[in-house]
Amino acid sequence: MVNYHGELSKVNRASSDSSPRLDFFFDVFLQQLRPVSTSEYMKQVEAYNQACKESVDLGEQSFFAEVVRKFPEFEAAFDKHKQESSKASPDLLQFLIDHSPMLKNEENRWMKSVLQIVRTTSVYFQPQIRTKIMNEGWASYWHETLFLQDDRICGHEIPFARINAGATTKPRVGLNPYALGMRLFYFIEEAANRGCYSHEYRRLNNMEQKRHYDRNTGKGRDFIFKVRENYSDFTFINGFVDQDFIDKNKLFVAGQRLNEERMVWQYYVKSRRAEDYRQMVFDSLYHPPKIAIDHEKSREGTLFLNHIIEGKPLVQEYIANTMLGIEFLWGGPVCLETSDAEVKSGEEGTADEISWKRVRYQMKERKLERAVI
């Protein structure tokens, strides 16, 4: 709802000398509006480069004169694209700030400042919530590393071990971000010291050669600093939790089943595969819904929202209050299209079956209605 990735894309973005017209022609027009073959696309690239060689100042103008001759509809398509781009707001909160009829009233304009503070604060904290495992693991890694290198720990080993273990012990069931993050940083550092992230290592097919591979690079510490700087929890887990890490730390995915004789729930080892463990961690990560404004359906004072499904449904208990707040800020009815999941439990050892159905929620005059589309 605050377009974090859109804001993130503005950071450290390489400067570009290309014009919006040129970007539209090659990125949108030739690929989406008037798709052409790869050979034809490359011919247009060569034609542009040739026009720029012949005239540095007028090369682009000359190139587009030929484009308009060949594609008469280009100018109209570009004008429409500019109009749509100027209307588009990056996210729901910013859209409400910019376009809400209720907030445009003189007595309500002060709310815009409050909403802007809420949006800015949310964007600020997005990196923190998306790096929870990395943050806790990094803190635990340095807490242990620095204490063990400090001579002042002599005589305090037992209190330190007790406190450290209380934070970084692996749970028998569940997930401890301190324990997982710290062990993964140690694992990455050791692997980087051996050179296990090099092309040479990845080309090896012999498992015995991989097991004894050691280039003693001494670059492990530098490598984990780069990981810390550039990765989120998802890329951290997806990129480095492999079968070697799972086996070394004796990790597993726990399942739950009913003991019908004793009528109690029992935990059991459901899987020791790295793929399953990664998925278990992914399911626990922060994953906010992507809500887009549907400008075509938003008419007659109704704001129409579309939930773009990314494998997770909305949390049912939050829908009513959230839409109530949006209706208040918009000053009129709000519709939301989303998909609800129906889960059918599979037999032991098989995955649950998930079916999706498209539904529409409408909040009007503080009353919520739900209809299957």
Phi, psi and omega in degrees: 000351179238011174052054182301314183293330175295319177292321181296325182294342179280344183277132178055030177282133180295138179292145182233134179267356182286150181275158176302326179297317180292317178299318180296318183297312185276327185269330185245305187297309183282347182250334184241311185279320180225071185302135178236166179290165180298320180296319179293323178298315180293329176296321178293321177298315179296322179295321178294314180299320180294319179297322179290328177292321182288328180209111182295318185279323186249011183299313182293320179297317178296320181297316183285338173297321177287324179298315181296324177295321183277325180237085184301335183278358186298313185299316180296321179294322180291319178298318178296321179297319180294320179295317179293322180293323180289330180281330187294135174255148186291334183200174186296315181297316179294324178298317178297319179298320185276327192234357182295122177299324181294320182284346178281344176296142185304319184286348182250000186296335179298335180294333180299319179296321179294315179297323179295323176295316179300314181295315181297319179295319179297315178298320181299319184272355179303315179299325182294315184285340178270000179228037183298311181296319179294318180298310182292321179294321179294317178297317180293321178301311183284330176300313181288316183297312183290322180294318183290340178269354185264123180296339182290352178284342181305127182091351180239020184298318184292312176301321179295314181299321181294314181293315182296318180294327180297332181265328191246010178288138177288130177286151178293324177224138178105195187227127175249108183298329177297312183293313182294313182297315181298312181295327180287324175296317176299317181297316180294318180299314179297316180295320179293324176298326179279348181086025186282357177252019178270160177296325180300316180292318183291340178278349180288135178255340182277119183295327179293321177294321178296322183296325182258008181290127179202107178264357177047056185289330183071016183254013183299316182295317177297323183294317182289334174294321177293320177298315181299324184283324194249350187254154168253176180302319182297309181291329177298310180289316183294328185273336190234344177279098179245184184294327178297318179294318179298313182293319182297322183259006176054049181268157180200165174260127181268142174246168181229133180217158183268126173273103187291334179290316182262352181055049176225155176276137180238144174266146178215162178283109183275324181198147172242016180278140181299322180299317181291322179293318178301317181296323177299318179291318179303320182296339181266352185282156175296126182215085183290150179289151176261111183249122180247149176273128177266099185291329182291322181273345179280105181210163178054040175082000180261131176269123183251124182245148179234121176274114179277112186288129176235037176093355181227132178282167174290152176284115189303320186291345181263346188298310185299309183292324179294315180291329176297318178294320179294320178299319179297314183289329180279326181085022180192182181298150179229130176246143179225123173261132180211183177235128176264142182260138173244120185256127175248115184297131177273172177289165182302130180091355178241154182284151176293146177269129182242126175240146184244142173226137183279131181227161178233128175255139176229126175253114181220124182052046175067018178240132183258130177238147180234134179220137176282130182278000000 
